[in-house]
Amino acid sequence: MESHHNYNLFHKFIETYSPTGFIGINPDDSLMAELEKRMETSNQFFLVGDVIQLKILFASKRSSKMIGVEPENITPYHFFEATHPDDIQRHGLARTQLFKMAQELFIAQNGCSLLTTNLKIKGINEKYVCLLFQCYLFYSKNPTKTVYLLQVHTNVDWCKKVKKENHYYAGNDLSYFQYPDEKLLQMGNVFTKREFEIIKLIELGLSSEEIAQKLFLSLYTINAHRANILKKSGKTRLSELVYDLMEQGRI
């Protein structure tokens, strides 16, 4: 892996500043200078926050170049307000899942979790860019008991696949906390957008006939989609798939 794509610096950042609750970070010290340089090279910026207190504690300088917001002005609500209308529902579901995962870590008073997905976010000149959100959650008992969030944002406009089918991961496999490549971004892309649309309508209780009417498709087409969805999922019943997706916070 290229050195500027290595995430070891993020782990070093956590080790260095988590004991002080990420307060009093000197943006000009050697570690921060190196991180900011990496952000320029990798087309990224990051922030760290306290999930329990809903407070952003620090954001890197490059936020101004990527989303047109100075680091000190970023709030926990900015990204939701800047999300493209097509991605609002997915963003809301991801936020709910993120808080659920943080709550589980806080109750356990131990551990780390990861949630990653891509969203279209309004950037400079009112232009939307496709950002990968990598949300690394970890429990800390010093200086106070809380769950911190290190959130890395990467411009992935270069990936055509992720623009058509959305990436998603939520779990405890921290090996996925790495610089994104095509393989990583294909995770969660089992279903096409049309198939996922049908899954959400099934979750709402609509029959095949009702789904066909709603989407202006034939009953034959809907049933073909249902068969493909079931085959891709590896499940014996669509209700099992719906339950799993609800547990993952995807519907």
C-alpha positions in Angstrom: 0.0 0.0 0.0 1.2 3.5 -0.9 2.5 5.3 2.2 0.1 8.2 1.8 -2.8 5.7 1.9 -1.7 4.1 5.2 -4.1 4.6 8.1 -1.5 4.1 10.8 -1.3 7.8 11.3 -5.0 7.8 12.4 -4.3 5.2 15.0 -1.3 7.2 16.2 -3.5 10.3 16.4 -6.0 8.4 18.6 -3.2 7.1 20.9 -1.7 10.5 21.2 -4.8 12.6 21.9 -7.5 10.4 23.3 -6.0 10.5 26.9 -6.7 14.2 26.9 -10.2 13.8 25.3 -8.9 15.4 22.1 -8.7 18.8 23.8 -5.9 21.2 23.1 -4.7 19.6 19.8 -1.9 21.7 18.3 -2.5 21.8 14.6 1.1 22.7 14.0 2.8 19.8 15.8 4.7 17.2 13.8 2.0 14.5 13.9 -0.8 17.0 12.8 1.4 18.5 10.1 2.0 15.0 8.7 -1.7 14.1 8.8 -2.7 17.3 7.1 -0.1 16.6 4.4 -1.6 13.1 3.9 -5.1 14.6 3.7 -3.9 16.8 0.8 -2.3 13.9 -1.0 -5.3 11.5 -0.5 -8.1 14.0 -1.1 -9.5 13.5 2.4 -10.3 15.3 5.6 -11.2 13.9 9.1 -12.9 14.9 12.3 -13.1 13.5 15.8 -16.1 13.9 18.1 -17.8 12.7 21.3 -20.9 10.7 20.2 -22.4 10.6 23.6 -22.2 14.4 24.0 -23.0 15.0 20.2 -20.0 17.3 20.0 -17.3 17.7 17.4 -13.9 18.2 19.1 -11.6 18.7 16.2 -11.7 18.8 12.4 -8.8 18.9 9.9 -8.0 21.9 7.8 -9.0 20.4 4.5 -12.7 20.5 5.2 -12.7 24.0 3.7 -11.4 22.8 0.4 -13.7 19.7 0.2 -17.0 20.8 1.5 -16.5 24.6 1.8 -16.8 24.7 5.6 -14.0 25.8 7.9 -13.0 23.2 10.5 -14.2 25.3 13.4 -17.7 25.8 11.8 -18.5 22.1 11.3 -21.4 20.9 13.4 -22.9 17.4 13.9 -25.8 18.5 11.7 -23.9 20.0 8.8 -23.5 16.8 6.8 -27.2 15.9 7.1 -28.2 19.4 5.9 -25.7 19.1 3.0 -26.8 15.7 1.9 -28.3 15.3 -1.6 -32.1 14.7 -1.4 -31.7 11.2 -3.0 -29.4 10.1 -0.1 -31.3 11.7 2.8 -33.1 8.5 3.7 -29.9 6.4 3.6 -28.1 9.0 5.6 -30.8 9.0 8.3 -30.7 5.2 8.6 -26.9 5.3 8.8 -27.0 7.9 11.6 -29.5 5.8 13.5 -27.3 2.8 13.2 -24.2 4.8 14.2 -25.9 5.9 17.4 -27.1 2.3 18.1 -23.5 1.0 17.7 -22.2 3.8 20.0 -24.8 3.0 22.6 -23.8 -0.7 22.5 -20.1 0.2 23.1 -21.0 2.6 25.9 -23.1 -0.1 27.7 -20.3 -2.7 27.2 -17.7 -0.1 28.3 -15.3 -1.6 25.8 -14.6 -2.1 22.2 -14.5 -0.6 18.7 -16.9 -0.6 15.7 -16.9 0.6 12.2 -19.6 2.0 9.9 -18.8 3.1 6.4 -21.0 4.3 3.5 -21.0 6.8 0.6 -23.1 9.9 0.4 -23.5 12.8 -2.1 -22.6 15.9 -0.1 -22.9 19.5 -1.2 -19.4 21.0 -1.5 -17.9 24.2 -2.7 -19.8 26.2 -5.4 -22.9 24.2 -4.4 -21.6 21.2 -6.3 -22.3 17.7 -4.9 -19.4 15.3 -4.4 -19.5 11.6 -3.6 -17.8 11.2 -0.2 -17.0 7.9 1.6 -17.7 8.3 5.3 -15.6 5.9 7.4 -16.9 6.1 11.0 -14.5 4.5 13.5 -16.1 4.3 16.9 -14.2 3.4 20.1 -15.0 3.4 23.8 -12.7 5.3 26.1 -12.7 5.7 29.9 -10.2 8.5 30.1 -10.5 11.4 30.8 -14.2 10.5 31.0 -16.3 7.5 30.0 -17.6 8.1 26.5 -17.6 6.8 22.9 -15.4 8.8 20.4 -15.9 8.9 16.7 -13.0 9.3 14.2 -14.7 10.1 10.9 -12.7 10.0 7.7 -14.1 11.5 4.5 -12.7 10.5 1.1 -13.7 11.9 -2.3 -14.6 8.8 -4.3 -16.0 10.6 -7.4 -13.5 8.5 -9.4 -15.4 5.2 -8.6 -18.2 4.8 -11.2 -19.4 1.6 -9.4 -20.2 3.4 -6.1 -22.3 6.0 -8.0 -24.6 3.4 -9.3 -24.7 1.0 -6.3 -24.2 2.2 -2.7 -21.4 0.9 -0.5 -22.2 0.0 3.1 -20.6 -1.8 6.0 -21.5 -1.9 9.7 -19.7 -4.2 12.1 -16.5 -5.0 14.0 -14.1 -6.0 11.3 -11.6 -3.1 11.6 -9.6 -4.3 8.7 -12.0 -2.3 6.5 -10.7 0.9 8.1 -8.3 1.5 5.3 -7.9 3.8 2.3 -10.7 2.9 -0.1 -10.1 1.0 -3.3 -12.5 -0.5 -5.8 -12.8 -3.8 -3.9 -13.7 -2.0 -0.6 -16.2 0.2 -2.3 -18.0 -2.7 -3.8 -18.9 -4.1 -0.4 -22.7 -3.8 0.2 -23.3 -3.7 -3.5 -25.1 -7.0 -3.8 -28.4 -5.5 -4.9 -29.1 -3.0 -7.6 -30.9 0.3 -6.7 -34.2 -1.1 -8.3 -33.9 -4.3 -6.2 -33.3 -2.4 -3.1 -36.3 -0.2 -3.9 -38.4 -3.3 -4.1 -37.0 -4.7 -0.8 -38.0 -1.5 0.9 -41.6 -1.8 -0.5 -41.7 -5.4 0.6 -40.7 -4.3 4.1 -43.6 -1.8 4.1 -46.0 -4.8 3.5 -46.8 -4.2 -0.2 -47.7 -7.2 -2.4 -46.1 -7.9 -5.7 -49.2 -6.5 -7.5 -49.1 -3.3 -5.4 -45.3 -2.9 -6.0 -45.9 -3.4 -9.8 -48.5 -0.7 -9.8 -46.4 1.7 -7.7 -43.3 1.3 -9.9 -45.2 1.1 -13.2 -43.7 -2.3 -13.9 -45.3 -5.6 -14.9 -46.1 -8.3 -12.3 -43.8 -10.6 -14.2 -40.9 -8.1 -13.8 -41.5 -7.7 -10.1 -41.6 -11.5 -9.5 -38.4 -11.8 -11.5 -36.7 -9.2 -9.3 -38.0 -11.0 -6.2 -36.4 -14.2 -7.4 -33.1 -12.5 -8.1 -33.1 -10.8 -4.7 -33.7 -14.1 -2.9 -31.0 -15.8 -4.9 -28.4 -13.0 -4.2 -29.3 -12.9 -0.5 -28.8 -16.7 0.0 -31.9 -16.6 2.2 -34.9 -19.0 1.9 -37.4 -16.2 2.6 -37.5 -12.5 1.9 -38.7 -11.9 5.4 -35.3 -13.1 6.7 -33.5 -10.7 4.4 -35.7 -7.8 5.5 -35.0 -8.6 9.1 -31.2 -8.7 8.5 -31.3 -5.4 6.6 -33.3 -3.8 9.4 -30.8 -5.1 12.0 -28.0 -3.5 9.9 -29.8 -0.2 9.8 -30.2 -0.3 6.0 -34.0 -0.1 5.8 
